[in-house]
């Protein structure tokens, strides 16, 4: 056993004294001054070099572009015919995203330098180079795997979302369209016009009310029909279950746009099979105006959506019903429970527990169900005093404003309102549903 000498004791005391002098405040100050300097002060040379390289690269390659993007975002151009306001808005959004990541990385650099300095002050010793690389790889591996998805989400979700939100506060329309004319910031004028200008107000109230009715009625009917058929087919007295299930799922196998176009022809006022072969022989007259009267057109698309949507709900509920233990029903029979009581206290709670998130998604999907509205009769028929058709929902109205009348700013306003409604509804419902709670919390 080696006996410590007086020289070793003195060296140890000096090291402890040096460690205690290591200042987290100085490390933070150096990191604020220039990214990476705090890590170098903490003797984390690899990490410090990486931060230095990132900041130098940022200053050399992106600083001018970000300045130009922020200028364009602030002004949207100053010279008509030369400055393209929408391109400047795009560059501005990209500049905002770049600034956000730069600030986040800079804050992380400062916090990391401070935490490392505190650990050194408490006696922690930096690892060797190989150990540092291994530890960095182990800690960074999950982030490396998720980075491609995050990068894709930025340009597929976040970038278009920010662009649409900013577009709602401009006057971008047919009369203010670059490069001939510049686009200007107008603040909340578009939102005010939507609820004060008669044509916008009447159209928005009508379309919004119909969108809510359409979403609730069509989705509820397809869920109710799917549940009803699933309960019948799951009854032990029913034979040929596989054949019946196959037949009921067939509407789901046919592409939706094909079914919608076929139904559009069948509901035609003049030559459609619904009027010619069913309505006129039974009731006489000339048939119902399915495509020319808003009330009949709305009834038709609700029936079509029920036909399109119930097979998925039927398949979903069938799987859940087969997973419910028969012992519970036998226990209910012993206690004298009726069919309604067994459905209310056993079947329905289990079905809702397992499928509530998917059912909520059905409501959100139908709220933005553009295909059936446009393919059936392009949102028609026309309505006097409105710039939307009788069956237009918000998403189809946005489409018409964008591609038919080039009113991009108002389309962005309505899209923003739609996003807030759907997001708020979905967040509230997902938070309240039992499917996102642990068993011990129920």
N, C-alpha and C positions, 0 to 999 in steps of 0.2 A: 504494500500500500504506500502510495506516494504522499508524503507530508507536505501540505501547502507552505511555501516559503513566504517571507514577508513581502518580497517583490510581487508575488502573485496576488497577495491580498491588496496591495496598493493599486495594482492594475485593475482589479475587480471593482474597487471603490471608485476609481476614475471612470470606468465604463458606466457604472450606475449613475454617476454624476452627469456624464455626457448625455445619457438617455433621458434623465429628468429634465435636462435643458432643452430637449427637442420640443419645439413649439408648434402646436396645431394651428395657432393663429398665423404664424409665419408661413406655414404650408398653404393655408387658405389664401393668404395675400399673394403668394407667388403664383398659385393656380389662377387667381383672378387676373393677375397681371398678364400672364400668358399661359395657355393650357400646357400642362406637362411639367412646368417648373416645380410645382409642389411635389410631384412624384419623384423628380430627380433629387429634390431636397430630402425626400424620404428614402433615397437610395433604391427606388423602384425604377431602374434605368430603362428596362424594356417598355414598361407601361408609359413612362414619361416620354420616351422617344416616339411612341405611337401617337400620343396626344399632340406632341409638337408637330409631327408630320401631318396630322389631320388639320390642325389649325392653319399651318402654313399653306397647305393645299387649298383650303377654303378661301383664305385671303387672296391667293394668287389667281385661282380659277373662277370662283363664284361671286366674289364681292361685287364686281362691276355688274354682273348679270342680275344679282339681287337688287342692287340700287336701281337699275333700269326697270326691273319688274315692279318694284314698289312705287316708282315714279308713275309708271303706266297705270297701276292700280289706283293711284290717287287722282290722276287727271283724266284718264281714259283718252288721252291724246289732246293735242292743241291745234293741229293743222289738218283741216278737212281735206280729203283726197290723198293725204300722205300717211297720216297716222290711222291705223286700223284699231278701233276701240276694242273689239272682241279679242283680237290677238293680244293686245296689251292686258286685257282682263285675264286671259289665260296665263300669260307670263307672270302677272301679279299673284295669281293663286299659287303657281309653282314657287314663286319667291316666298310667299307666306309659309308654305310647307317646309322649304329649305331653312327658313329662319327658325321655325319651330324645332326642327331637329338639331340645328346648330345650338340653340339656347339649351335644349335638353341635354345635349352632350357636354356643353360647357358647365352646366350645373352639376352634372354627374362627376365631371373632372374635379370641381371644387370640393364636393362632398367626399369623394374618394380620398383626396389628399388630406383632408381634415381627419377622417376616420383612421387612415394609415398612420398619421402622426400621433394620434391618441394611443393606438396600439403599441407603437414604438416607445412612447413615453411610459407605458405600463410594463415594458420589458420584452415586448415581442421582437423577434429578430427576423429580418427579411430572409426569405428562402433563397436557395441557390438557383442558378439559371435554369437547369433542367427541371427542378421541382416547381419553379415559377411557371414555366411553360406548361407543365402537366396540370397544375392547379387551374391555370387560365383556361385550358382546353376543357377540363371537366366542368368548370362553372359556366363557360360560354357555349357549351354544346347545345343545350335546349334553345338558346337564342339563335344560334346558327341555323338550326333546323326550322325555326318559325319565321326567320327573316324573309325568305322568299314569299311566303304567304302574306306577311305584313307589307312587303313592298308591292305586291300585286293588289292588295286591298287599298293601298293609298291611291293608286291610279285608276282603279276600277270603281271604288266606292267613295272614298273621301274627296278626291279631286272633283268628280262630277257633282257631288253634293255641295261642296263649297262654291263651285262655279254657278250652280243653279240658285243658291241662296243669294249670292251677290247680284246675279242677274235680275232678281226680283226688285232690287232697289234702283234699277236704271229705267230709261225710257226706250229700250231696244225694241223697235217695231218697224213696220214697213216704211214709215216716214223718217225714222232715225236709224238708218242702216248703213254701216260702213261698207266700202271706204268713201263713198260720196259724202256721207254725213257722219258726224261724230255722235257717239252715244254719251249721254250725261247721267250723272247721279241725280235721282229725284227723291231720295229718301223713302218715306212711307206714303207717297202720293198714290202709288198703285193700289195699296191696301185700302186707302181712303176711297178711291174711285170704285173699288169693288163693292163697297157697301153704301155708297151715296149716289153714284150715277145711275139713273133708272134702268138702262138696258143691262148694265153689269149687275146691279142689285137684283133685278127680277130673275135674270138667268142664273145667277149664283144660288139664290134661295131655292129656285125650282130644281136645279140640277143636284144640289146638295141634298135636298129632301128626298128626291127620287133615289139617289145613291144609297142613302141610309135604308130606305124601304127595300130597295133591291137587295142590298147585302143581307139584311135581317131575314126577309121573307124567303128568298131563294136558298140561302144557306140552311135556314131552319128546316125548310121542306125537304131538302136533300138529306139532311141528317135524320129527320124523322122517318122518311121513307126507308133509308138504309137500315135504321135500327129496327123498324117494324118487320122488314123482310128477313133480317138476321134472326130475330126472335122466332119467327115462324119456321124458318128452315132449321133452326137449332132444336126445335121441338122433337122429343124422342118419337113421337107418333108419325113424323114425316118420313117417307121412304124416298129412295133415289136422291139422297142429299147431294151427292157429287154432281149429278147431272143438273139439278136445279141451280146449284151454286155456279156451275160453269155457264149456264144460260144467263143468269143474272149479272155476271161479270162481263159478258160479251160487249155491252155498250162502252165499257172502259177500254176494250181492245181496239175499237175503231178510233182513228185520229179525230180529235175534237173538231178541227176545222172542216173535215168532211161531213160530219154529222150536222154541224151548224148550217153549212151550205145546202144540204139536203132538206133540212127543216125550213130554211128560208124559201126554197122552191115550193115545199108543201103548204106553207102558209100564205102563198101568193094570193092576192085578192081576186085575180081574174082566172087563173088556170090551176091554182093549187089544189092538191088532193083533199086538204082539210075542208075547204068550202065545197068543192065539186062533188065529193063522194060521201061526205058526212053531214055537214051543216045544211046544205040545200035540200037533200033528200029528207032530212028529219024535220027541219023548221021552215023550209021554203024560202022565198025571197032571193036575194042576191048573195047571201052569205055575209060573214063578218069582215069588216075592214081591218084585217090583221096588220097590214103594213102602212095604212094611211091614217089610222086613228091612234093617237098616243096611248090611250087606255088599253086597247086591244093588243097593241104591239108590246106593251109592258107585260101583260098577262102571258103572251106567247113566249117571250124570252125567259120569264120565270119558270114556265113549264119546261122549256128546253134545258135550262140550267139544272133543274131537278133531275131530268133524265141523264144529263152528263155527269152529275156529281154523285148520285146515289150508289153506283157500283163500288167506288173506292170506300165509301163509308160502310157499305155492306161487308166488303172484305175485311175491313178493319174491325168492325164489331164481331164478325164471325170468329176471328181469331181470339178475341178477348173472351167471348162467351164460352168457347171450348176450354179455356184455361181456368174457369171457375170450378171449384171442387163441388162434386155432387153431394158430398157429405152435408154441406150447408143446406141444400134443398131438402135432403132427407130429414135433417133436424127440424127444419121449418114445417115439414109435413107432420112430424110427430107432435109439434106444438099446435097443430091445427091452423097453420098459416094459409091464407088464400093465395091465388095466383097473383093478384095485384100486390099483396103484402110481400110476397117473395120477390117480385119485380122491384118494388120500391126499396126494400131494405137489403137485398142481396145483389140482384142483377145490375140495377141502375148505378149504385155507388161504385161497383167495381169497374163497370164500363167507363164511367166518367173519370175515375182515378187514372185509368190506363191511357185514355185517349184525349183528355182535356186539352193538352197543348196542340195536338193535331187538329182538333175541332176549332180551336181559336185561329189556327193558321188558315182554315177553310174560310172563316169570316174575313180575315185580312186579304186572302187571295181574291175572293169575290168582290171586295171593295174596289180592287184594281183590275177586275176581269175585263180587259179590253177586247179580247178576241170575240166573244159572243156578241157584244154590243156592236162592234164594227162589221163583223162578217154577216150578221143577220140582216140589217138594213142601214148600216153606216150611221147609226144613232138617230135615224129619222123616226117619224116624219117631222118636217119643219114646224116650228111653233111661232106664231105671230108675236112680235115684240121681244124676241129673244135671239141670241146668236148661237144657240145650241139646239139640237133636235130633241124630240119628245122622249127618246129613250137614252139620250146621252147621259153617261155618268161622268164623274169628274175627270177620270183618266182619258176618256174619249173626247171630252171637251178640250182638254189640254192638247190632245193630238190635233184637233181642228184649229185651235188657236195658233199652233206652231206651224203646221204645214199648209193650211188653207188661207189664213189671214195674216200670217207672219207677225203675230203679236206675241213675241217671245217673252217680253217682260211680264205680261199678265199671265202667260202660261207658267212662268216660273213662280209667280205668286201663288197660284192655285196648287201647283206641285208642292210648294212649301207647306201650305195648309194641309194638304193630303198627308204628307209625311208626318206632320205633327199629330194628326188625328190617329193614324194607324199606329204610330210608335207609342203614343200615350195609351191607347186601348190595349195593345199587345203587352206593354210593360205592366199595366195594372192587372190584367188577367193572368199573365204568367206568374206574377208575384202572389196572387191569391190562390192559384190552383194548388191542390194537394199533391200533384205529381212532382213538384219541385221541393217537397219536404221529406226529410228522413222519416222512417217509420216511427221512431221514438218521439217525433214532434207532432204527429197527427193526433 
